[in-house]
Each structure stands twice: as C-alpha cells, then as structure tokens.
Amino acid sequence: MNVISRHILTDKNVSSADFRAAMRHLTGGVSVITAGQGRDITGMTVTSLSVDPPALIVSINRHASSFPLIKRLGAFGVNLLNADHLDIAERFAGKGGLKGVDRFAGSDWVTAVSGVPLLAGASAALDCEVEEIIERHSHGIVIGRVRGVRSSTRGASLAYWHSQYVAIDHEEDAIRLAQVSVPQRGRSTP
C-alpha cells in the first residue's frame, strides 16, 4: 500500500456554510452505507465529502497526466461545470486529442492561492490542498482539504448520465425530474 500524507494546518478560511453552498452545484450519486449482521445493523446516507472541515475525495487514474502533478505539488482544483461548459468537459475528457496547457485555451481561468487554475465561470470552483493520497489498484484516492471556494449564481449544471451530458436547471429541470423520477412524499405512485 502506498500512502502519502501531509499535515494540514487547521484554519477557518472556508466556512462549512460556503462549502455546503458550493457543493450543492454538484450532481452526484446517493449511496446508503449499511453495516452489521442480524439484528445488530445500521446504515446511513452518504456523499463523498466532509463539511467540517471542508474536504473532498477524488479518485484519479495513476497513469493520468494530472496524478504526478497533484502528488508532487500537493494541490488541485475542482471545477463544477455549468451546462454551457460542454466543450470544456469534452476537451478535458480527451476529445480532440488536446493535452496539457492546450486544454485550457479558449476559456477564462484564474489562479487560486495554491497556484492551480480554476475556471472563472464555473458553478463552483474549489482550491484544494492534498491531505492524503492512498494508492490502490489503478487509481489514487486523493483526500483534499478545501482552502478556497468560488461560487457563481449561474443556473444549469452539467451532469453525465447514461453515457451523455445532460443539463440540469434548478428552476425547471430539477422540479420536472423530481416529479417523474422520485415519488413525492404523501403521493402514491401510479
């Protein structure tokens, strides 16, 4: 097992409320963790982050070009994309064969305190310092302490579902999706 740990000073630069507000832009899966046996069982609904202190978990292929830079420099940015960032999502997924600095062309980026680039128009952008990297199989599980948050009031978020990008707008689509996908409390399903 390869583990890289860093001691992170505990400061209060990022409030739990700011972090929670930024993470509301992230469309993600919901998991229920269960434990125990027989009648000695319990469970909880979880997401892959911590609010106090603000922290994220990301899983990165160890052969990806980002992994050695994160490992060496100890920082990374997380940019939650808007629906109008489809071209950015595709560029960074490797479409068009662009690599490195060429993937950043044509978009506005700002430099975070850690030195990493953050997308200026992202729904939310988080500047993270590496706390720990746990290398397992083909990936590194990177635990990052959030050091800075930039949030936007822009509407629709970009999601990925059934092998395609989908725009989710809070005011319209989220309500429509809730009506067709999850039975509302107190209503029976047809």
Secondary structure, 3 states (H helix, E strand, C coil): CEEEECCCCCCCCCCHHHHHHHHCCCCCCCEEEEEEECCEEEEEEECCEECCCCEEEEEEECCCCHHHHHHHHCEEEEEECEHHHHHHHHHHCCHHHCCHHHHHCCCCEEECCCCCEEECCCCEEEEEEEEEEEEECCEEEEEEEEEEEEECCCCCEEEEECCEEEEECHHHHHHHHHHHHCCCCCCCCC
